[in-house]
């Protein structure tokens, strides 16, 4: 059968109104776009997302880059955990305002990625965050996520929904068993899931630290990559650590990080203060970079140790006097 001819329609870029990206969590989760968070089963993906939802429901963030101006309504669609015995207790433990977190009732019909109820729910709840956990549970009957054309169609529709509503849509995905493969290609299913998502985050266990999990951005089409983060799963619950120096290769390869870079940076500054009381900041930066310590990590170490900066003859110095340096 001959395909129906489609009328040619052109869009002139002069008529397109430019707009900026708004962020739920800069630069990890944008509003109006798809974000994928993936990792191995049991490595804390759902725990991280649940705690993000809890904080946002109270109008709070995990760090200074997640700054809601008011409490946010969230739709948290999960197929792996019981609502009464698992999800609700975890939300309460995280201090969530449960009145702001909703789930689409699937008792009569399962939800899929292309389900019209997703848009209805976002509009009805005025939700700013929609979570589907995991991707595999929301494919719809008969859909094969390993077929590129099927995966592309679903993710394009979901991306269009995010764009239309301005809602941040987060998909949780399990990793496959492809050891040594690039993080993007270890996500289960077609690479089209990776292609449509504007941001992709790896959550994985830090080797040698049983309860520590890394959060590493492995794709970002909208901004510079975010600094790796970490959180701990302690006896009394979720504990956000913040900036942590670790790579995706170290997580995926099960490699023990050489050292916590923040601790390494603090030790470097303590060693420098043994010989000098003042040093040009540029010289300290050069030494740190030679040790594989980033400027951001060095600044964090400076702040934690209480080191002050002084300007002398238009040159910035760091005051390394031991009496003034806090003991950590």
NULOLO-469143 format. One record per residue (C-alpha): residue in three letters; x, y, z. Coordinates in steps of 0.02 Angstrom, whole numbers, plus 50000, padded with zeros to 5 digits. Example, Ala and Ser with C-alpha at 12.3 -4.5 7.8 and 13.67 -1.06 7.14 Angstrom:
2
Ala506154977550390Ser506844994750357
END
This chain:
328
Unk500005000050000Unk500675017149952Unk501025028650099Unk499925043950116Unk500825059650064Unk501205071550207Unk501125090050174Unk502815098650188Unk502885110950332Unk504425121650366Unk504955130150528Unk505995145850505Unk507215148150649Unk506875166750648Unk505125162650711Unk505725151350853Unk505695159551025Unk507305155251118Unk507105149351298Unk508245144251441Unk508305127751535Unk507535127151708Unk508255114751831Unk507515104251969Unk509315099552017Unk510715108051922Unk511495100451817Unk510755083151850Unk508865084251828Unk508115097151708Unk506295102251704Unk505365097951543Unk506575084151494Unk506935065651523Unk508245059951647Unk508795041851670Unk509525035551834Unk510275018251815Unk511305005951915Unk511404988051973Unk509964980952078Unk510164984852263Unk511374999252237Unk510215012952299Unk509395020452143Unk507635019752214Unk508235025352385Unk509065040752310Unk507525045352207Unk506335042352352Unk507355053852463Unk507405067152327Unk505505065952315Unk505365067352505Unk506465082752515Unk505565091452372Unk503865087952451Unk504455098352598Unk505155112152488Unk506955106852525Unk508405100352421Unk509855088352441Unk511135102252414Unk511335120352359Unk510985115752176Unk509265108652217Unk508315124052272Unk506425122652259Unk505555139152295Unk504085129952372Unk503535112052412Unk503355101652253Unk502035088852206Unk502745072252147Unk502035057152056Unk503035041852109Unk502535026752005Unk503395011152069Unk503104992952020Unk504394984452130Unk503934989552307Unk502314988252406Unk501515005052442Unk500945001152619Unk502384990652684Unk503864998352593Unk503575014852502Unk502545023752638Unk503725018952782Unk505235024652680Unk504405041152639Unk503955043852822Unk505735039552875Unk506365052552750Unk505175065452826Unk504105067452670Unk502485077152661Unk501525062152595Unk500045073152546Unk501135079552404Unk501645062452337Unk500395052652231Unk500295036352133Unk499155032351985Unk497995018152035Unk498425003051928Unk497134991152001Unk496094991351842Unk497424994651712Unk499324995151718Unk500195011451677Unk501345012451526Unk502535025751462Unk501285031151330Unk499785030651445Unk498665046051430Unk498415045451619Unk500205051651643Unk499765068651570Unk498095068851661Unk498955065151826Unk500305078351800Unk498995091551761Unk497805086351901Unk499155085952035Unk500145100451960Unk501645088951980Unk503395095251943Unk504205078051955Unk503635061351882Unk504605045451926Unk504395028651838Unk505285014851933Unk505875004251844Unk505835007651656Unk505494989251618Unk503844989251711Unk503085003351608Unk503394997551430Unk501624991851398Unk501074974651340Unk501994967451193Unk503324981151185Unk505124975551163Unk506324988351237Unk507764980551139Unk506964985450972Unk507585002650925Unk506005008250835Unk504885003550981Unk506025011351112Unk506225027251009Unk504345029350990Unk504015027551177Unk505405038951234Unk504985052451105Unk503185052851168Unk503775053551349Unk504995067351304Unk503595077051218Unk502535075151376Unk503945082351482Unk504145096751360Unk502285100451355Unk502005100151543Unk503695106851602Unk503785091951720Unk505445083451757Unk505245065151710Unk506455052751789Unk506595034651731Unk507445021851842Unk508375008151749Unk509314992351797Unk511034989251720Unk511374973851616Unk512794961751648Unk514004968751520Unk515514970551631Unk516804982851569Unk515604991051447Unk515315009751442Unk514025015151568Unk512845021651434Unk512795004751347Unk512544994551505Unk510805001551530Unk509524988051490Unk508664989351322Unk508954999351164Unk510245013351161Unk508785024451106Unk508315026451289Unk510025034151315Unk509885044751158Unk508245053251203Unk508685056851385Unk509525073751409Unk510365068451571Unk510935051351630Unk511555046951803Unk512455031451866Unk512165025852046Unk513375012652107Unk514205005352260Unk515915012152308Unk517104997452320Unk517824994852493Unk516465005352577Unk514974994052603Unk513655007352636Unk514295021252522Unk513515024452351Unk514165035752212Unk513075046952103Unk513965050651938Unk513295059851785Unk513745050451626Unk512765060951501Unk512245079151495Unk511655087951338Unk511145103951425Unk512595109551535Unk514325104851595Unk514415088051685Unk514025088751871Unk515325084252003Unk515155066452067Unk514185064852230Unk513955051452363Unk512705045852493Unk512745033052632Unk511445020352687Unk511665020652875Unk510715011853015Unk509595026953042Unk509285029452855Unk509885039552706Unk511345051552731Unk511845063652593Unk513745065952582Unk513885077852434Unk515415080352323Unk516495064752307Unk517955061352191Unk517625045152099Unk517395040251916Unk516115029451827Unk517515017551778Unk517975015051961Unk516165011152005Unk515844999651857Unk517514990951873Unk517344988052060Unk518964997652091Unk519365004852261Unk519615023752237Unk521425028852266Unk520855040452404Unk519465051852450Unk520065067352358Unk519375079152489Unk520385070552625Unk521885070552509Unk521675089252480Unk521555092952666Unk523115082752699Unk524045092052561Unk523615108852642Unk524145102552813Unk525805096752739Unk526085113652656Unk525775122852818Unk527205113352900Unk528435122752789Unk527595139352752Unk526355151252831Unk525825159952669Unk525775153852489Unk525075161252328Unk523425152952289Unk523975149952108Unk525485140152169Unk524405129452284Unk523195126152141Unk524625120352029Unk525255108352163Unk523505101452190Unk523185098852005Unk524815089351996Unk524115077652130Unk522505075152032Unk521485086352149Unk520215097752065Unk520045116352103Unk518305113252172Unk518915099852292Unk520365110652348Unk519175125152384Unk518085113352488Unk519615107752588Unk520115125952614Unk518375129852681Unk518325114752798Unk520045118952870Unk519575137152897Unk520975143852787Unk520795162252743Unk521365171052584Unk522285187752586Unk522695199652445Unk524465206852448Unk525075217952305Unk523685211552191Unk524165193352225Unk523025181652322Unk523845171352460Unk523165157652572Unk523565159652757Unk524215142652813Unk524685147152992Unk524395131453097Unk523625141153241Unk522245147253125Unk521895130553042Unk520455120353108Unk520795102453156Unk519605090753065
END
